[in-house]
Amino acid sequence: MRSEIRQAISSVDSGGQLSPQRLINGYPELQPPESGAKSNLAVYGSPGISDWTTIGTGPIRGFTAMNGVGYVVSGQEFYSFNSAGTATLLGAGITGIAPVSIDNNGFEIVIVNGELGFSYLEASTSFTQIGDADFQRCNTVTCINNIFAYDWKDTNKFFLSEILDGRTYDALSFASAESNPDRVRAVRNRKGILFIFGETTIEAWDHTGAYNFPFQRFKGGTIGRGLRAPLAIEEEDEALFFLGDDLVMYRLSGLQIRRVSTHALEKTWAKFTTTEDAFCFKVIYGGHKFIYLTFPTEGRTYGFDIAANNLWHERMSFDATGADVKWRANASINIFNKTLVGDANSGRIGLLDPETYTEFGDPIVTTLVFPNYHANGRRCIMNWFEADMEVGVGATSGQGVNPQIMLTWSNDGGKTYVPFVESLPIGRRGEYGTIVKWDRLGEFYQRVMKVSVSDPVERVFHSFRADMDIDD
C-alpha cells in the first residue's frame, strides 16, 4: 500500500506519543488549489542570514526607524545607521543585555530597559538618561498622539510624558487600571487606542485630549485575559499578538481575542520553568508574516505565519559546543528595502536572505519530524520511503557540493530514535533527475520518520511517500 506522509509542523507535546511532529528551521507554505502544485503544503528551509554590518559589541537588543534612519541598541550603547551599514555612536549607559522596549514620535526616541529610560533628540543629537524625578521604573514604552506612555513597574498604574516631550513628567500624569487591581505589565498603542496589559486583564483606553489626563477607559473595554511577559507582544496584520497569562498565544483585534497556538505547544510551554522573560518580534519575508516567540532561559524559539493560517515552526541555532539553543536572532527591522536581524551573541546585524543557507556563517539544520504513522495496532512493513523535494541543488564549491539528506525513525512514538539510517544525495548542481528513496526499512506497529538537511543548499520539500505492507 502506498501512502502519503503528512508534512511536519511544530505541534509537539514534549514527552507525548500522540503527535510528536516538529518542523525546525523550515516553514510551511500553503499552495492554492489552482496552482497545480504537487501538494497543498510545501515546506521551505528557513532563509539564512548573511553579514550586513557590525555595530558595537552586542547583543543587539532592539531596533527602531525614524525619518529614513535606522537606530539600534547594541550592548549598552545606542547607534544610528544608514543604508550602507555605517553606524554612529549616539550614547551609552543602557544597562543590561536583555531586549529593550523602544519607540519614537518622529523626532524623539525613547528606550526603556526595565529600570531606566533614555531619550534621543534627532535635531540636537542629544542622548541622555531620563532624569525627571517623576519618571518611574518601567518595562515598556509606546508613543500615542505624541505622548510617551509607560507601565509603572510592579504597580497597577501607567504614566505619561508631557506632550511632544519624552524628558518631562508630571507627578499627576498617571492612572490606575480600573477594572481589576492586577499589576500592569505593558502598554501598547494600537491605531490610536492605548492598551494596558495587566497580569490578568487588558484594558482599552481612548485618547480624549482632556487637560487633566488625556485618556479614558472604554466602557466595556476590558478583556479577561492577561499578559505573561512584558515584551511578549508584537503588532502586525491589523492586530496585536501576545502570550497570555495562561501561556496561550492570542491575536487581539479590536476588543476581541482569538487563540492562535496549539494545545500541544501550550503543554510544552507549561512545562517551562521560566516564562516571564519571553519576548516577541516579527519578521516580514517573501509575503510571509512571521511572529517569533522566544523563551531565552529555556533556550527555545517558536514562530507562526499569519499568512498561512498560523502554522507553527521552530527556529534553532547551535552554541560553540554544538548544543541546540534558541534562535540567535534577537530583533528584526524592515528598512532600506531589507529585512535585517540582530544577533543575540554579538553586534552583528544580518540580512535575511533566501539564497544564503547559513546564519552568520554557521550551519542551519532543517529537521522535519512527521506525525506518528500506524495501522490501528496491525504490523506494518515499510518497503520504501521517498522524499519528493527539490534536487540538483548542490553548491558550486566547498561544503554542499554533494548535499545529503539524513533519515532516522522512532518506533516508540518519538521517545527514542535509531541512529541515522542512511544519508542519501539530493543531487549535485544540475542533477535534476536525482531520486531520494530509502529501501527495506523494516517492520513496526507505529513509526515516526525524521529527516534532516545540514548542507548549505536550497531546501524545498514537496511531499513524502511510503510503500507499506500491512497485516490483515
Secondary structure by P-SEA (a helix, b strand, c coil): cbbbbcccccccccccccccbbbccbbbbbbcccccccccbbbbccbbbcccccccccccccccccccbbbbbccccccccccccbbbbcccccccccbbbbbbcccbbbbbcccbbbbbbcccccccccccccccccccccccccbbbbbcccccccccccccccccccccccccccccccccccccccccbbbbbcccbbbbbbbcccccccccccccccccbbbcccccccccccbbbbbccccbbbbbcccbbbbcccaaaaaaaaaccccccbbbbbbbcccbbbbbbbbcccbbbbbbbcccccccbbbbbcccccccccccccccccccccbbbbbccccbbbbbcccccccccbbbbbbbbbcccccccbbbbbcccccccccccccccccccccbbbbbbbcccccccccccbbbbccccccccccccccccccccbbbbbbbbccccbbbbcbbbbbbcccc
